[in-house]
Amino acid sequence: MATLTVPPMPTSPRQDAVDLYKAFKGIGCDKSTVINILAHRDSTQRALIQQEYRSMYSEDLLNRIKSELSGHLEDAVLLWLPDPATRDALILKQALSGDRIDLTAATEIICSRTPSQIQTIKQIYHGRYHSYLEHDITRHTSGDHQKLLLSYIGVLRYEGPEVDPGMVARDAKDLYKAGEKRIGTDENTFIHIFTGRSAAHLASVSASYKHAHKRSLTKAVKSETSGFFELGLLTILRCAENPAKYFAKVLHKAMKGLGTNDTTLIRVVVTRAEMDMQYIKAEYHKKHHKSLVEAIHSETSGHYRTFLESLVGSH
């Protein structure tokens, strides 16, 4: 369930464009108006606002926002504007190019998305950046991590709820043989099963593994693998079992201790607000006994805080 709240009456993209233009005019930017409009419009409405703004003012709304906003608020609003698949493609391009390669972000986006989402992202990525996602992954990753990501975006997995119990038991046994039962790890078996099976199947494999070996598959992955390869496997597994719990964990990690990883905080809040943020909030509260909104409030400030809280919702 999404946490995005939109006005009960249909809004006029043209009026929104006019109001945004007014907010940008003069000395200083009326950030409250910008937030009140953009943080309460869904993906389709935001696209229409951008079209209207361009046709009325012969200017790209993204460029105007870049010149009017700054810091974390600018980063968050710019990432919020596109539709979900275009946004994911943008995050991947930023993570796999430039001076700061962010393999954590790239791994999270790839390994937490469904097969159909990945196919759409790949098409948009190539269309916008004239580069194949596979090529950029190959350029900036290595070893088993690279094999995992390439296999994950290359395999068209089943997305339904049905599983084959016999195959589940076989996979659980094969993973045990490939990891904890032997000295060393057969990484290829982990890659084959984790990238070739549906989310429902993997969740059943995890349950079967724990039942048969009295130890969780998550712990087996942690003890048998490391680095970005481990991160990829754990992301795939946790998102198969409970995506909301996975993202609640990512958010907690981004905000705990000294300082906040704002890049991660923005990425997760913005990418999940129209998806499953309501479930993420519930998982966060269950685990940490305080609301996600409280956590965000204590770690952020100003209009940046207001924008993120608007996306996450107060309840």
SERO-4910 file (N, C-alpha, C, O; in steps of 0.05 Angstrom, whole numbers):
BEGIN
 pado doro    nc1    nc2    nc3   cac1   cac2   cac3    cc1    cc2    cc3    oc1    oc2    oc3
  Met    A     16    -24      0      0      0      0     17     25      0     37     27     15
  Ala    A      9     44    -17     24     69    -19     17     88      4     -4     85     17
  Thr    A     35    107      9     29    128     30     24    155     17     17    174     30
  Leu    A     28    156    -10     23    181    -24     -6    190    -21    -24    174    -25
  Thr    A    -10    215    -13    -38    225    -11    -42    246    -32    -26    265    -34
  Val    A    -63    244    -47    -69    263    -68    -96    276    -61   -112    265    -47
  Pro    A   -100    301    -71   -126    314    -65   -150    298    -73   -149    284    -93
  Pro    A   -172    299    -58   -196    283    -64   -209    291    -91   -220    274   -105
  Met    A   -207    316    -98   -218    326   -123   -196    326   -144   -173    332   -138
  Pro    A   -202    319   -169   -181    319   -190   -168    347   -192   -182    367   -192
  Thr    A   -142    346   -195   -127    372   -197   -123    379   -226   -124    362   -244
  Ser    A   -118    404   -231   -112    413   -258    -82    416   -262    -69    432   -249
  Pro    A    -70    399   -280    -41    401   -284    -32    429   -293    -11    439   -286
  Arg    A    -50    442   -309    -44    469   -318    -43    489   -295    -24    505   -293
  Gln    A    -62    486   -276    -62    504   -253    -38    498   -235    -25    517   -224
  Asp    A    -31    473   -232     -7    465   -217     18    478   -229     35    488   -215
  Ala    A     20    477   -256     43    489   -270     44    519   -265     66    530   -260
  Val    A     21    532   -266     20    561   -261     29    567   -232     44    585   -227
  Asp    A     18    551   -213     25    556   -185     55    551   -179     67    565   -163
  Leu    A     66    531   -193     95    526   -190    111    549   -201    131    558   -190
  Tyr    A    102    559   -225    116    581   -237    116    606   -219    137    619   -216
  Lys    A     93    611   -206     91    633   -187    109    629   -163    121    648   -153
  Ala    A    111    604   -154    128    597   -131    158    602   -137    173    608   -119
  Phe    A    165    599   -162    193    603   -170    200    632   -175    223    640   -173
  Lys    A    180    648   -181    184    676   -189    194    693   -165    189    687   -142
  Gly    A    208    715   -172    216    734   -151    241    725   -137    255    706   -145
  Ile    A    247    739   -115    271    732    -99    264    709    -80    245    710    -65
  Gly    A    280    688    -82    274    664    -66    252    647    -78    236    657    -94
  Cys    A    251    623    -69    231    604    -79    211    597    -57    220    593    -34
  Asp    A    186    597    -63    166    589    -44    166    558    -42    150    545    -55
  Lys    A    184    548    -26    188    519    -24    163    504    -14    157    482    -22
  Ser    A    148    517      4    124    504     16    104    498     -6     92    477     -6
  Thr    A    100    516    -25     81    512    -47     91    490    -65     75    473    -73
  Val    A    117    490    -71    128    469    -88    123    441    -75    115    423    -89
  Ile    A    128    439    -49    125    414    -35     95    406    -34     88    383    -39
  Asn    A     78    425    -28     49    420    -26     37    409    -52     19    393    -52
  Ile    A     48    419    -74     39    409   -100     51    382   -107     37    362   -109
  Leu    A     78    382   -109     91    358   -120     90    334   -102     89    311   -111
  Ala    A     91    338    -76     90    315    -57     63    302    -55     59    281    -42
  His    A     43    315    -68     15    304    -67      3    300    -94    -20    303    -99
  Arg    A     21    292   -113     12    285   -140     24    258   -148     47    253   -143
  Asp    A      7    241   -160     18    214   -167     34    216   -193     37    238   -205
  Ser    A     45    194   -201     63    192   -224     51    204   -249     64    220   -263
  Thr    A     26    197   -255     13    208   -279      9    238   -278     14    252   -297
  Gln    A      0    247   -254     -4    276   -250     22    292   -253     22    313   -265
  Arg    A     44    281   -242     70    294   -244     79    297   -273     90    317   -281
  Ala    A     74    276   -289     81    276   -317     65    298   -332     77    312   -349
  Leu    A     40    300   -326     23    320   -339     31    348   -331     31    367   -348
  Ile    A     38    352   -306     48    378   -297     73    386   -312     76    409   -321
  Gln    A     91    367   -316    116    373   -331    110    380   -360    122    399   -371
  Gln    A     91    367   -372     83    373   -400     71    401   -401     78    417   -419
  Glu    A     53    408   -383     40    434   -383     61    456   -378     60    477   -391
  Tyr    A     79    451   -360     99    471   -353    117    478   -377    123    501   -383
  Arg    A    124    456   -391    141    459   -415    126    475   -437    138    492   -450
  Ser    A    101    468   -441     86    481   -463     79    510   -457     78    526   -475
  Met    A     75    516   -431     67    543   -424     91    562   -421     90    586   -428
  Tyr    A    114    551   -411    136    569   -405    162    563   -421    183    575   -416
  Ser    A    160    544   -440    183    536   -457    208    530   -440    230    538   -447
  Glu    A    203    517   -418    225    511   -400    219    484   -387    196    477   -382
  Asp    A    240    469   -382    238    443   -370    235    446   -339    251    459   -327
  Leu    A    214    434   -328    210    437   -299    234    426   -283    241    438   -262
  Leu    A    246    405   -292    269    393   -278    291    414   -276    303    417   -255
  Asn    A    297    428   -299    318    448   -299    312    471   -280    329    482   -266
  Arg    A    286    479   -279    278    501   -262    282    493   -233    291    509   -216
  Ile    A    274    468   -226    277    459   -199    307    458   -191    314    466   -168
  Lys    A    324    450   -210    353    449   -204    364    477   -197    381    480   -180
  Ser    A    352    498   -210    362    525   -205    349    538   -180    360    557   -169
  Glu    A    326    527   -172    311    539   -149    316    525   -122    316    538   -101
  Leu    A    321    499   -123    325    484    -98    354    476    -96    370    479   -115
  Ser    A    362    467    -72    389    458    -68    390    436    -47    370    430    -34
  Gly    A    413    424    -45    418    404    -24    400    379    -26    393    371    -48
  His    A    394    368     -3    378    343     -2    350    347    -13    339    328    -24
  Leu    A    339    370     -8    311    375    -19    311    374    -49    294    361    -61
  Glu    A    331    386    -62    333    385    -91    336    356   -100    322    347   -119
  Asp    A    354    341    -87    358    312    -95    332    297    -93    326    281   -111
  Ala    A    317    301    -71    293    286    -67    271    293    -87    257    275    -97
  Val    A    267    319    -92    246    327   -111    252    318   -139    235    309   -153
  Leu    A    278    321   -147    285    312   -174    281    282   -178    274    273   -200
  Leu    A    287    267   -157    283    238   -159    254    230   -159    246    210   -170
  Trp    A    237    247   -146    209    241   -144    194    246   -170    174    232   -175
  Leu    A    202    265   -186    187    274   -209    182    251   -230    159    249   -239
  Pro    A    201    235   -237    196    215   -258    177    192   -249    171    189   -226
  Asp    A    168    177   -269    152    153   -262    171    132   -251    195    134   -254
  Pro    A    160    111   -237    178     92   -222    199     79   -240    222     77   -231
  Ala    A    192     69   -263    212     55   -280    234     74   -290    257     67   -290
  Thr    A    226     98   -298    246    118   -307    264    126   -284    288    130   -288
  Arg    A    252    128   -260    268    135   -236    288    113   -230    312    119   -225
  Asp    A    280     88   -232    298     65   -227    321     66   -247    344     61   -240
  Ala    A    315     71   -272    335     73   -293    355     95   -287    379     92   -290
  Leu    A    345    118   -277    361    141   -270    380    134   -247    404    140   -247
  Ile    A    369    121   -226    385    113   -203    408     94   -212    430     97   -203
  Leu    A    401     75   -229    421     56   -239    442     70   -255    466     64   -252
  Lys    A    434     89   -272    454    104   -289    473    120   -271    497    120   -275
  Gln    A    461    133   -251    478    149   -232    497    131   -216    519    138   -210
  Ala    A    486    107   -209    502     88   -193    525     75   -209    545     67   -197
  Leu    A    521     73   -235    540     58   -252    556     77   -271    567     67   -291
  Ser    A    557    102   -264    573    120   -281    584    143   -264    576    147   -241
  Gly    A    602    159   -275    613    182   -261    635    174   -241    646    152   -243
  Asp    A    641    192   -224    664    188   -205    657    170   -181    674    157   -170
  Arg    A    631    171   -174    623    156   -150    605    132   -158    581    135   -159
  Ile    A    617    110   -162    602     85   -168    589     75   -142    603     72   -122
  Asp    A    563     71   -143    548     63   -119    536     35   -124    513     32   -132
  Leu    A    552     14   -118    544    -13   -123    522    -22   -104    507    -41   -110
  Thr    A    521     -9    -81    499    -16    -61    472     -8    -73    453    -24    -73
  Ala    A    470     17    -84    445     26    -96    438      9   -120    415      1   -124
  Ala    A    458      4   -137    452    -12   -162    443    -40   -154    424    -50   -167
  Thr    A    455    -52   -135    447    -79   -126    419    -79   -114    403    -97   -119
  Glu    A    413    -59    -98    386    -57    -86    365    -55   -107    345    -69   -106
  Ile    A    368    -36   -126    348    -32   -147    344    -58   -163    321    -66   -167
  Ile    A    365    -70   -172    363    -94   -189    351   -117   -174    332   -130   -183
  Cys    A    361   -123   -150    354   -147   -136    327   -145   -121    318   -165   -110
  Ser    A    315   -121   -120    289   -118   -106    266   -115   -125    243   -112   -117
  Arg    A    272   -115   -151    250   -110   -171    241   -136   -183    256   -156   -184
  Thr    A    216   -136   -193    204   -160   -205    215   -163   -234    226   -144   -245
  Pro    A    213   -187   -245    223   -191   -272    211   -172   -293    225   -161   -310
  Ser    A    185   -167   -291    172   -148   -310    181   -120   -305    184   -105   -325
  Gln    A    185   -112   -280    196    -85   -275    224    -82   -287    231    -62   -299
  Ile    A    240   -103   -284    268   -102   -295    268   -100   -325    284    -85   -336
  Gln    A    250   -114   -339    249   -112   -368    242    -83   -377    254    -73   -396
  Thr    A    224    -70   -363    216    -42   -369    240    -24   -363    246     -6   -380
  Ile    A    253    -28   -341    276    -11   -334    298    -14   -355    310      6   -363
  Lys    A    303    -38   -364    324    -42   -385    318    -27   -411    335    -15   -423
  Gln    A    292    -28   -419    284    -14   -443    288     16   -440    298     29   -458
  Ile    A    279     27   -417    281     56   -413    311     64   -411    319     84   -421
  Tyr    A    327     48   -397    355     53   -394    369     56   -421    384     74   -426
  His    A    363     37   -439    375     38   -465    365     61   -482    380     74   -495
  Gly    A    339     66   -480    327     88   -495    337    116   -486    341    133   -503
  Arg    A    341    119   -460    350    145   -450    380    150   -451    389    172   -456
  Tyr    A    395    129   -446    424    132   -442    441    120   -465    465    121   -464
  His    A    427    107   -484    441     95   -508    463     76   -499    485     75   -511
  Ser    A    457     62   -478    477     42   -468    460     19   -456    439     24   -444
  Tyr    A    470     -5   -459    456    -28   -448    463    -30   -418    486    -27   -411
  Leu    A    443    -35   -402    448    -38   -373    468    -60   -368    485    -58   -350
  Glu    A    466    -82   -384    486   -104   -381    514    -95   -385    532   -103   -370
  His    A    519    -77   -404    546    -67   -409    557    -51   -386    580    -54   -378
  Asp    A    539    -34   -374    548    -17   -352    553    -34   -326    570    -28   -310
  Ile    A    537    -55   -323    541    -74   -300    568    -88   -304    584    -89   -285
  Thr    A    573    -97   -328    598   -111   -334    622    -93   -329    643   -102   -319
  Arg    A    620    -68   -336    642    -48   -334    649    -43   -305    672    -38   -299
  His    A    629    -43   -287    634    -33   -260    632    -54   -238    635    -48   -214
  Thr    A    627    -79   -245    625   -101   -225    645   -123   -233    657   -123   -254
  Ser    A    647   -142   -215    666   -164   -221    657   -190   -206    640   -189   -189
  Gly    A    669   -212   -214    666   -237   -201    637   -247   -198    621   -244   -216
  Asp    A    631   -259   -175    605   -271   -171    583   -250   -169    560   -255   -177
  His    A    589   -227   -160    570   -205   -159    561   -198   -187    537   -195   -192
  Gln    A    580   -196   -205    573   -190   -233    556   -212   -245    536   -207   -259
  Lys    A    564   -237   -240    548   -260   -251    520   -260   -241    501   -265   -256
  Leu    A    517   -253   -215    490   -253   -202    473   -231   -215    450   -237   -223
  Leu    A    483   -207   -218    467   -185   -229    460   -190   -258    437   -186   -266
  Leu    A    479   -199   -274    474   -204   -302    453   -226   -306    436   -225   -323
  Ser    A    456   -247   -289    437   -269   -291    409   -260   -282    389   -267   -294
  Tyr    A    408   -243   -261    382   -234   -250    367   -217   -269    342   -218   -271
  Ile    A    381   -200   -285    367   -183   -304    362   -197   -331    348   -187   -348
  Gly    A    375   -221   -334    372   -235   -360    352   -257   -360    343   -267   -381
  Val    A    343   -266   -336    325   -288   -334    296   -278   -330    291   -262   -313
  Leu    A    278   -289   -346    249   -281   -343    236   -301   -324    229   -323   -332
  Arg    A    234   -293   -299    224   -311   -278    193   -310   -277    181   -290   -284
  Tyr    A    182   -332   -268    153   -333   -263    146   -314   -240    161   -313   -220
  Glu    A    123   -301   -241    116   -281   -220     92   -289   -204     83   -274   -187
  Gly    A     81   -313   -209     57   -321   -195     62   -334   -168     85   -337   -160
  Pro    A     41   -341   -153     44   -352   -126     49   -382   -124     57   -392   -103
  Glu    A     44   -397   -146     46   -426   -145     75   -435   -143     93   -424   -156
  Val    A     79   -456   -127    106   -469   -125    103   -499   -127     82   -511   -122
  Asp    A    126   -511   -135    127   -541   -137    142   -551   -112    166   -547   -110
  Pro    A    128   -564    -93    140   -572    -68    165   -590    -72    184   -588    -57
  Gly    A    164   -607    -92    187   -625    -98    211   -609   -106    234   -615    -97
  Met    A    207   -590   -123    229   -573   -132    240   -556   -109    264   -551   -108
  Val    A    222   -546    -92    230   -530    -69    249   -547    -51    270   -537    -43
  Ala    A    241   -571    -45    258   -589    -28    285   -594    -41    305   -594    -27
  Arg    A    285   -598    -68    310   -603    -82    328   -579    -81    352   -582    -76
  Asp    A    317   -555    -85    333   -531    -84    345   -526    -56    368   -518    -54
  Ala    A    329   -531    -36    339   -528     -8    362   -547     -3    382   -540     10
  Lys    A    359   -571    -13    380   -592     -9    406   -583    -25    428   -586    -15
  Asp    A    401   -574    -50    424   -566    -66    439   -542    -55    464   -541    -56
  Leu    A    425   -524    -43    438   -500    -30    454   -509     -6    475   -498      0
  Tyr    A    443   -528      9    458   -539     33    484   -552     24    505   -548     35
  Lys    A    481   -568      3    505   -582     -8    526   -562    -19    550   -567    -17
  Ala    A    515   -540    -31    533   -521    -44    546   -502    -23    566   -488    -30
  Gly    A    536   -502      1    547   -483     21    556   -497     47    579   -504     50
  Glu    A    537   -499     65    544   -507     92    554   -536     95    569   -543    114
  Lys    A    547   -553     76    555   -581     78    584   -586     69    596   -606     76
  Arg    A    595   -567     54    622   -572     42    642   -551     52    634   -531     64
  Ile    A    667   -557     47    688   -537     52    689   -519     27    692   -529      5
  Gly    A    687   -493     31    685   -475      8    656   -473     -1    638   -486     10
  Thr    A    651   -457    -21    624   -452    -30    621   -455    -60    638   -446    -75
  Asp    A    600   -469    -69    594   -471    -97    576   -447   -104    552   -449   -103
  Glu    A    589   -425   -111    574   -400   -116    554   -402   -139    533   -390   -139
  Asn    A    562   -418   -159    545   -421   -183    517   -432   -177    497   -425   -189
  Thr    A    516   -451   -157    490   -462   -149    473   -440   -137    449   -439   -142
  Phe    A    485   -424   -120    470   -402   -107    459   -383   -129    436   -375   -128
  Ile    A    477   -376   -148    469   -358   -170    446   -370   -186    426   -357   -192
  His    A    449   -396   -193    429   -410   -210    401   -410   -196    381   -404   -210
  Ile    A    401   -416   -171    375   -418   -157    364   -390   -150    340   -385   -154
  Phe    A    380   -372   -141    371   -346   -133    361   -329   -156    344   -311   -153
  Thr    A    373   -333   -180    365   -317   -203    345   -331   -221    333   -318   -238
  Gly    A    341   -357   -217    324   -372   -236    297   -379   -225    279   -389   -239
  Arg    A    292   -373   -199    267   -381   -186    250   -357   -180    259   -335   -176
  Ser    A    224   -362   -178    205   -340   -171    208   -332   -142    220   -347   -126
  Ala    A    197   -309   -135    199   -299   -107    184   -319    -89    194   -325    -67
  Ala    A    160   -328    -97    145   -347    -81    160   -373    -76    160   -384    -54
  His    A    174   -382    -97    189   -407    -96    213   -403    -76    217   -420    -59
  Leu    A    227   -381    -79    250   -376    -61    242   -374    -32    256   -383    -14
  Ala    A    219   -361    -27    209   -359      1    203   -386     12    208   -392     35
  Ser    A    192   -404     -5    187   -432      4    213   -447      8    215   -463     26
  Val    A    233   -442     -9    259   -455     -6    271   -447     21    283   -464     35
  Ser    A    269   -422     28    279   -412     53    266   -426     77    280   -434     96
  Ala    A    240   -429     76    225   -443     97    233   -472     99    237   -483    120
  Ser    A    236   -485     75    244   -513     74    272   -517     85    278   -537     99
  Tyr    A    290   -498     78    318   -500     87    319   -499    118    333   -515    131
  Lys    A    304   -480    129    304   -478    159    292   -502    172    302   -512    193
  His    A    271   -513    160    259   -537    171    278   -561    171    279   -577    190
  Ala    A    292   -564    149    310   -587    145    336   -585    160    347   -605    170
  His    A    347   -560    163    374   -557    174    375   -540    199    397   -535    210
  Lys    A    352   -532    210    350   -518    235    367   -493    236    377   -484    257
  Arg    A    371   -481    213    386   -456    210    375   -441    186    369   -453    165
  Ser    A    374   -415    188    361   -400    166    379   -398    142    404   -399    144
  Leu    A    367   -396    118    381   -393     93    396   -366     93    417   -364     82
  Thr    A    384   -346    107    397   -320    109    424   -323    123    444   -312    114
  Lys    A    425   -338    145    450   -343    160    470   -358    143    494   -353    144
  Ala    A    460   -377    128    478   -393    110    491   -375     89    515   -377     84
  Val    A    475   -357     77    485   -338     57    507   -320     70    528   -315     59
  Lys    A    501   -310     95    520   -293    108    546   -307    115    568   -295    113
  Ser    A    545   -332    122    569   -347    129    585   -357    105    609   -361    107
  Glu    A    571   -361     83    583   -373     59    593   -352     38    610   -358     22
  Thr    A    582   -327     40    589   -308     19    597   -281     32    594   -278     57
  Ser    A    606   -262     16    614   -236     28    611   -214      7    606   -219    -17
  Gly    A    615   -190     16    615   -167     -2    589   -162    -17    568   -167     -7
  Phe    A    592   -151    -41    568   -144    -57    553   -169    -67    529   -168    -72
  Phe    A    567   -192    -69    554   -217    -76    535   -225    -54    512   -232    -59
  Glu    A    544   -223    -29    527   -229     -6    503   -209     -5    480   -218     -1
  Leu    A    509   -184    -10    487   -164    -10    466   -170    -30    442   -168    -25
  Gly    A    474   -178    -54    455   -185    -75    438   -209    -68    414   -208    -71
  Leu    A    451   -230    -58    436   -254    -50    416   -248    -28    393   -256    -29
  Leu    A    425   -233     -8    407   -226     15    384   -208      6    362   -211     16
  Thr    A    389   -190    -13    368   -172    -23    347   -189    -37    323   -185    -33
  Ile    A    356   -207    -55    337   -224    -69    321   -241    -50    296   -243    -53
  Leu    A    334   -253    -30    321   -271    -11    301   -255      7    278   -264     10
  Arg    A    310   -233     18    293   -218     36    269   -206     21    247   -204     33
  Cys    A    273   -197     -4    251   -186    -19    231   -208    -28    207   -203    -32
  Ala    A    241   -233    -30    223   -255    -36    206   -261    -12    182   -268    -15
  Glu    A    218   -259     12    203   -266     36    185   -244     46    162   -248     52
  Asn    A    196   -219     47    181   -197     58    194   -170     50    211   -160     64
  Pro    A    187   -159     26    200   -135     17    198   -112     36    217    -96     39
  Ala    A    175   -109     49    171    -86     68    191    -88     91    202    -68    100
  Lys    A    195   -112    101    214   -116    123    243   -110    114    258    -98    129
  Tyr    A    249   -117     89    275   -111     78    280    -81     77    301    -71     86
  Phe    A    261    -66     66    264    -37     63    264    -23     90    277     -2     93
  Ala    A    249    -33    109    249    -22    136    277    -25    148    287     -7    162
  Lys    A    290    -47    143    317    -52    152    337    -33    139    355    -22    152
  Val    A    334    -28    113    351    -10     98    348     18    109    368     33    112
  Leu    A    323     27    114    318     53    125    331     57    153    342     77    159
  His    A    328     36    170    339     38    197    369     41    196    381     56    210
  Lys    A    381     25    178    411     26    175    420     54    165    441     63    174
  Ala    A    404     66    148    411     92    137    410    114    158    424    134    156
  Met    A    394    110    179    390    131    199    403    125    226    403    143    243
  Lys    A    413    101    230    424     95    257    452    106    260    467    110    241
  Gly    A    460    110    285    487    119    290    491    148    284    472    163    280
  Leu    A    516    157    283    523    185    277    519    191    248    528    176    230
  Gly    A    504    212    242    500    219    214    479    202    201    472    181    210
  Thr    A    469    212    178    448    198    163    457    194    135    469    212    123
  Asn    A    453    170    124    458    166     95    434    176     80    415    162     74
  Asp    A    435    202     73    412    215     60    407    204     32    384    203     23
  Thr    A    428    195     18    424    183     -9    406    159     -7    387    156    -23
  Thr    A    411    142     12    395    118     16    367    125     26    347    114     17
  Leu    A    365    143     46    339    152     57    321    163     34    298    155     32
  Ile    A    332    180     18    317    192     -4    309    170    -24    285    169    -32
  Arg    A    327    153    -31    322    132    -51    299    114    -42    281    108    -58
  Val    A    300    105    -18    279     86     -8    252    100     -5    231     89    -13
  Val    A    252    123      8    227    137     12    213    144    -15    190    139    -19
  Val    A    229    155    -33    218    163    -59    209    139    -76    188    141    -89
  Thr    A    225    118    -76    217     95    -93    195     78    -82    182     63    -97
  Arg    A    190     79    -56    169     62    -44    143     77    -37    124     64    -30
  Ala    A    143    104    -38    120    119    -29     95    112    -45     72    112    -34
  Glu    A     98    106    -71     75     98    -88     72     68    -90     55     58   -105
  Met    A     87     53    -74     87     24    -76     76     11    -50     53      4    -48
  Asp    A     94      9    -30     87     -7     -6     96      7     20    101     -7     39
  Met    A     98     33     20    109     47     43     92     42     68    102     42     91
  Gln    A     66     38     65     48     33     88     58      7    102     58      6    127
  Tyr    A     65    -13     87     74    -38     99    102    -35    111    108    -46    132
  Ile    A    119    -19     98    146    -13    108    144      1    135    158     -6    154
  Lys    A    125     20    137    121     34    163    113     15    185    122     17    208
  Ala    A     95     -3    178     86    -23    198    109    -41    207    112    -46    231
  Glu    A    125    -50    188    148    -67    195    169    -52    212    180    -62    231
  Tyr    A    173    -26    205    192     -9    220    183     -6    249    199     -9    268
  His    A    157     -1    253    147      3    280    148    -23    296    154    -23    320
  Lys    A    142    -45    283    142    -71    296    170    -77    307    173    -88    329
  Lys    A    190    -71    291    218    -78    298    230    -58    317    245    -66    336
  His    A    225    -32    314    240    -12    329    223      3    349    233     21    364
  His    A    197     -3    351    179      8    371    178     39    370    173     52    390
  Lys    A    182     50    347    177     78    342    170     81    312    178     65    296
  Ser    A    155    102    306    146    105    279    169    114    260    188    127    269
  Leu    A    166    107    235    185    115    215    185    145    212    206    158    208
  Val    A    161    158    215    159    187    213    176    200    235    189    220    230
  Glu    A    174    189    259    190    200    282    220    198    276    235    217    281
  Ala    A    228    175    265    256    171    258    265    192    238    287    204    241
  Ile    A    250    195    216    256    214    195    257    243    207    274    259    200
  His    A    238    249    224    236    275    236    261    282    252    271    305    251
  Ser    A    271    262    266    295    267    283    321    268    267    341    279    277
  Glu    A    321    258    243    345    256    227    347    277    205    368    280    192
  Thr    A    325    292    200    325    312    178    315    339    189    308    341    212
  Ser    A    315    359    172    305    385    180    295    401    157    298    394    134
  Gly    A    281    423    164    272    442    144    252    431    123    237    413    129
  His    A    254    443     99    236    435     78    241    406     68    223    392     58
  Tyr    A    266    397     71    274    370     64    258    350     81    247    330     72
  Arg    A    257    356    107    241    340    126    212    340    118    199    319    117
  Thr    A    201    364    112    173    366    105    166    349     81    145    336     80
  Phe    A    184    350     61    179    335     36    178    305     41    160    292     32
  Leu    A    198    295     55    199    266     61    175    257     78    163    237     72
  Glu    A    168    273     98    145    267    115    119    268     99    101    252    105
  Ser    A    117    285     79     94    286     62     91    261     46     68    251     42
  Leu    A    113    250     37    112    225     21    106    201     39     90    183     31
  Val    A    117    200     63    114    177     81     86    178     94     76    157    101
  Gly    A     75    202     98     49    204    111     52    203    141     71    191    152
  Ser    A     33    215    155     36    218    184     26    194    201     34    191    224
  His    A     10    177    189     -2    155    205     11    129    199      3    108    211
***
